Amino acid sequence: MMIPGPIEFEPAVMMAVGMPTTSHVAPDFIESFGHALEMMREVWLAPSGQPFIIAGSGTLAMDMAGANLVEPGDRALVISTGYFGERYAELLRRYGAEVTVLAAETGSVVSIKAVEEELRRSKYKLMTFTHVDTSTAVRVDPEPLGALGEKYGVITVLDGVCSVAGEKIRQEEWKIDVVLTASQKAVGVPPGLALMVVSGRAIEAWKKRTSPVGSYYSDWTHWLPVMKAYEDRRAAYFGTPAVNLVTGLEVSLGLILKEGIEARFSRHSERGSTFRTAMRDLGLRMIPVSEEVSANTLSAPYYPNGIKGSDFMKAIGSSDVILAGGLLPGIKESYFRVGHMGSVTEGDIVTTVAAITRALASCGYKG
Ligand code: PMP
């Protein structure tokens, strides 16, 4: 399974997820939940952040940040590098934000200079950016964006759904207020958990709201006491937690920390680079315009001239490797996507490259 999420999960995680469901107030579950919250701070490199573990997908994590941090009339700047940037703009508008989108050309990033010019021109409350846009495999550098947020007093939100626990993120050092993700990607747990770590500054901004949060489920008023309680090893209730997934999360975060977060960043960087080199050797061009803006968690190669995407996907479908088609409207028929995050090994990369080579050959590719 080499799609950009859900990924292949570790057997130990699946074992934990498959255990009989306990009560959400059982002592062993309280311990798992509390421990998972503590480990999130280590994986996110955000020692003083507030972690949240909520039942839902990555879009819920995006929703939660938007719903809690935006009030009607607030200005929000969305830095878009593809499909998920556009989604964030739409989501923020739903909560009444006045949204400006700075969209990159397909395959590129928005320059830091352009972002700073915009922040100088207008006062914004919130700025969002997608670390790795899964539709384009473009990776932005979050560090200078975090610094701009700090300089201009703008709350920064990093959509890290396709990056957390794979690409390098130092949330606290880089001064990013919210780093959000979902369980099914590099965090390594089946779909169903929305995860985020929130800075003290963002919590303060939320406390200063004068209007109620526009989403009942997403409102931190309900969830903050629950997170604090579990971390203090007490049970609390707002909505039933996804008990089995939280148990799996404790195991997966433990494995991530056992590997070491720095070692994990390096491993992803090596695997990503190996895969891109193999694609280039095959003569395939990638959507990201340079190595500097290429994600390490997934790749997005264009089909070579003369190869039809539907033929290629059919040929791949009869191999033992599962890949994903394109996603970005307008060009989705012209490229495919390969996830290489989480526990992906060198052997997985070799097998995937071999399957792509064979599939292209069966479509008549001579490159
Ligand atoms: N943001 C990014 C960058 C994503 O890749 C995804 C999912 N592919 C999402 C947000 C939305 O997450 P979910 O599908 O879990 O709602």
Residues whose N, C-alpha, C, O or C-beta is under 5 A from the ligand:
A	BS01	PMP	S57 G58 T59 F84 V132 D133 T134 D159 V161 C162 A182
